[in-house]
Amino acid sequence: MSEQLKTPTLIDVRGPRFSATLTVIVLAIALATQNVWVLALQAVVFAIGAIRGPQFTPYAFIFKSVVQPRLRGEVVTEDSRPPQFAQSVGFVFALVGLLGAAIGSVPVFSIAVGFALAAAFLNSVFNYCLGCEMYLLVLRIRTR
C-alpha cells in the first residue's frame, strides 16, 4: 500500500518541538566537548524516531509523561510522517559525525553535528522543522 494511502499517525504538535529542544542541548554538548559518545546517544534517539516514529523516542516519553499533562488548551495534532523524516535526516547527520570521529576528522564531526544542531535549533526556537519541509518538498516532487 502506498505511503500516501495509509492513515497517518497523529501526534501532539508540541512534542517534536520539545524533543528538538532536548536535541539542541545534547548536540550542543557533543559539539562543545567533541564527545563521540554523546553524539552516539543522540544517533540512537534519531534512529528510534526514524524507524519507529518520533512518538517512540525517549524524548517523546518524557514529553508525554512529564510535560504534556501540565499543558493547558486544546491538543493540536499533526501527521507523524514529516517529523519521522526529519529524524531520518538527523540520523544521517549523526552518522556522518560519527564517521568523521572514527576517521579522526574533527571538521567532519563538527560540521555534521553543527548542521544537525542548526536544524534542531530552528525547530526548537522558531517552530520551523527543516526536515519536515524537506519531506513536503519531496512529496510535492513525487506527486507531479
C-alpha positions as CSV (number, residue, x, y, z in Angstrom):
1,M,0.0,0.0,0.0
2,S,1.3,3.5,-0.9
3,E,2.5,5.6,2.0
4,Q,0.1,8.3,0.9
5,L,-2.9,6.0,1.3
6,K,-2.1,4.9,4.8
7,T,-4.0,6.6,7.6
8,P,-1.4,8.9,9.2
9,T,-0.5,8.5,12.9
10,L,-1.3,11.8,14.6
11,I,1.0,13.3,17.3
12,D,0.8,16.4,19.5
13,V,2.5,19.2,17.6
14,R,4.2,20.3,20.8
15,G,6.1,17.0,21.2
16,P,8.5,17.4,18.3
17,R,9.4,20.9,19.4
18,F,10.1,19.7,23.0
19,S,12.2,16.9,21.5
20,A,14.1,19.4,19.4
21,T,14.9,21.4,22.5
22,L,16.4,18.4,24.2
23,T,18.2,17.6,20.9
24,V,19.7,21.1,20.8
25,I,21.1,20.6,24.4
26,V,22.5,17.2,23.6
27,L,24.1,18.2,20.2
28,A,25.5,21.4,21.8
29,I,27.2,19.3,24.4
30,A,28.5,16.9,21.8
31,L,29.8,19.8,19.7
32,A,31.4,21.8,22.6
33,T,33.1,18.7,24.1
34,Q,33.7,16.8,20.8
35,N,32.3,13.8,22.7
36,V,31.5,10.9,20.3
37,W,29.5,9.1,23.0
38,V,27.1,12.0,23.4
39,L,26.6,12.0,19.6
40,A,26.2,8.3,19.6
41,L,23.4,8.5,22.2
42,Q,21.7,11.2,20.1
43,A,22.1,8.9,17.0
44,V,20.2,6.2,18.8
45,V,17.4,8.7,19.6
46,F,17.3,9.7,15.9
47,A,17.3,6.1,14.8
48,I,14.3,5.3,17.0
49,G,12.5,8.3,15.7
50,A,13.4,7.4,12.1
51,I,12.4,3.8,12.3
52,R,9.5,3.6,14.7
53,G,8.3,7.3,14.6
54,P,9.0,10.4,16.7
55,Q,6.3,9.3,19.2
56,F,8.5,6.4,20.4
57,T,11.7,8.3,21.3
58,P,12.9,8.7,24.8
59,Y,12.3,12.4,24.4
60,A,8.6,11.8,23.4
61,F,8.3,9.6,26.5
62,I,9.5,12.5,28.7
63,F,7.1,14.8,26.9
64,K,4.1,12.5,27.3
65,S,4.7,11.6,30.9
66,V,6.1,14.9,32.4
67,V,5.3,17.9,30.1
68,Q,2.1,17.1,28.3
69,P,-0.1,16.6,31.4
70,R,0.9,20.0,32.6
71,L,-0.1,21.8,29.4
72,R,-3.4,23.5,29.0
73,G,-5.5,24.1,26.0
74,E,-6.7,22.1,23.0
75,V,-4.3,19.5,21.7
76,V,-3.5,20.2,18.1
77,T,-2.2,17.2,16.2
78,E,-0.1,16.6,13.1
79,D,0.9,13.8,10.8
80,S,3.9,12.0,12.2
81,R,5.5,11.3,8.8
82,P,7.2,14.7,8.3
83,P,8.8,14.6,11.8
84,Q,9.8,11.0,11.2
85,F,11.5,12.0,8.0
86,A,13.2,14.8,9.9
87,Q,14.5,12.2,12.4
88,S,15.9,10.3,9.5
89,V,17.8,13.4,8.3
90,G,19.1,13.9,11.8
91,F,20.2,10.3,11.9
92,V,22.2,10.7,8.7
93,F,24.0,13.8,10.0
94,A,24.7,11.9,13.3
95,L,26.2,9.0,11.3
96,V,28.3,11.4,9.3
97,G,29.6,12.9,12.5
98,L,30.3,9.5,13.9
99,L,32.2,8.5,10.8
100,G,34.2,11.8,11.0
101,A,35.2,10.9,14.5
102,A,36.0,7.3,13.5
103,I,38.4,8.5,10.8
104,G,39.8,11.2,13.1
105,S,38.4,14.2,11.2
106,V,37.3,16.9,13.6
107,P,36.0,19.1,10.8
108,V,33.7,16.4,9.5
109,F,32.4,15.7,13.1
110,S,31.9,19.4,13.8
111,I,30.2,20.3,10.5
112,A,27.8,17.3,10.7
113,V,26.9,18.0,14.3
114,G,26.6,21.7,13.5
115,F,24.1,21.1,10.7
116,A,22.0,18.8,12.9
117,L,22.2,21.3,15.7
118,A,21.2,24.2,13.4
119,A,18.1,22.2,12.2
120,A,17.1,21.3,15.8
121,F,17.6,24.9,16.9
122,L,15.3,26.1,14.1
123,N,12.6,23.7,15.3
124,S,13.1,24.4,19.0
125,V,13.2,28.2,18.8
126,F,11.3,29.2,15.7
127,N,9.0,26.1,15.3
128,Y,10.4,25.6,11.8
129,C,11.1,22.0,11.1
130,L,13.6,21.9,8.2
131,G,13.3,18.1,7.8
132,C,9.5,18.4,7.7
133,E,9.8,21.0,5.0
134,M,12.1,18.7,3.1
135,Y,9.6,15.9,3.4
136,L,6.8,18.1,2.0
137,L,9.1,19.2,-0.9
138,V,9.9,15.6,-1.8
139,L,6.3,14.7,-1.6
140,R,5.3,17.5,-3.9
141,I,8.0,16.5,-6.4
142,R,7.0,12.8,-6.3
143,T,3.3,13.6,-6.9
144,R,3.9,15.6,-10.1
